[in-house]
């Protein structure tokens, strides 16, 4: 039974291990480190020891309309739309080291992307000056392809029968291509820490997967805007059914809530605490390319209840595969029976 669970876990190695990455959602300028739905399904599973690679294409289309205002790059804007695409390249090493009986894994993520932002009304900020020639009340737009902030992570994962659980810590380091005063930035330009816990029940006999993941995000100061985003809470849940050993379908629900307000000299709109609930679905397919097991997963969620955030549609297309796994241990050679002389 356990070997069947581990085989499924290997097939979907990074689906539950994908790290927190920036997106156009909440906090400063409606930009939050955590993306709804990213931690599930299989959120509690750490795959077997080995080196894995994941490429996740992320898409977001949203709007903060009407007379609602937000800040981007220090600019106060209203009636804003964002159409974002990004790719997050992840290298995951599940080490042979065990701590407290849990498998230790470390990961590195390098994002890049292009948020296309258009605001119907520019109210204040760096874009309102003679150099840019943008008067108050003008419409503005920006779309720049640039690298995001690099991300590192460590996690511990345990297994007991059909149950799997994991503790994880993530650090985003401000080293991306952030452009002060501009609307289009995939980098958030601040130190960000995220701690989370996740659990998964995976029954290969019934083909059922249930997962839940929850955590807190702690934000540092953006030195370019002097903006300090408040502490954030996030929770994801999923339920999936394996139609075969290679295909699964499921549903996802996610909730994000900022539990402390924004602060600092740059927070000119006040606490600006955000909240959002998103629901959607997923389909995962695994197979072999040559002799390499490859997993693809599509996830689509719609934000249905939003406060102080862009509201829109979230999409993920994940492709993951192992780069190296240790060969299985050879069975000991049978010894001839010892006979008495």
Secondary structure, DSSP 4 states (H G I P E B T S, - for coil): -HHHHHHHHHHTTTTTTPPP--BS-SSGGG-BS--TTTT-SSTTPPPSSEEEEEEEEEEEEEEEEEEEEEEETTEEEEEEEEEEEEEEEEEEEEEEEEETTEEEEEEEEEEEEEEEEEEEEEEESTTSSTTTT--TT--EEEEEEEE---EEEEEEEEEETTEEEEEEEEEE-S-S---TT-S--S---S-EEEEEEEEEEEETTTTEEEEEEEEEEEE-EETTTTEEPPPEEEEEEEEEEESSSSEEEEEEEEEEEE-S--BSTT-TT-----EEEEEEEEEEEEEEETTEEEEEEEEEEEEEEEESS-EEEEEEEEEEEEEE-PPPPPPPPPPPPP---
